[in-house]
């Protein structure tokens, strides 16, 4: 929300998407990190959830067909790999990938997860925290 300058209320757990801009762009935010808080013998594999979901209907039932409900995904990678100096609050230790949902729908229509290496095979924009708003604004 901070990166995009959004002032809407925080989402509820059952909301369709994580964020909605003032221009009504629906955004799904997914995060991953190489280093976890538990003891590791190797870095974590980077995978993001992109699974299509059922949509809640006005009558409180769900559609049988599944969709990706956002207009765009922001994949957030805490790329820092030094356990002694990792600081998730330091935005310089993060990389953000902005991917329009239509790209995911075209390239990975039924896929539930996507790896970082698979993302590199599609046209994506890799940006820093300060560039996120500008990247979303041009969509």
Secondary structure, 3 states (H helix, E strand, C coil): CCCCCCCCCCCCCCCCCCEECCCCCEEEEEEEECCCCCCCCCCCCCEEECCCEEEECCCCCEEEEEECCCCEEEEEEECCCCCCCCCCCCHHHEEEEEEEHHHHHHHCCCCCEEEHHHHCCCCCEEECHHHHHHHHHCC
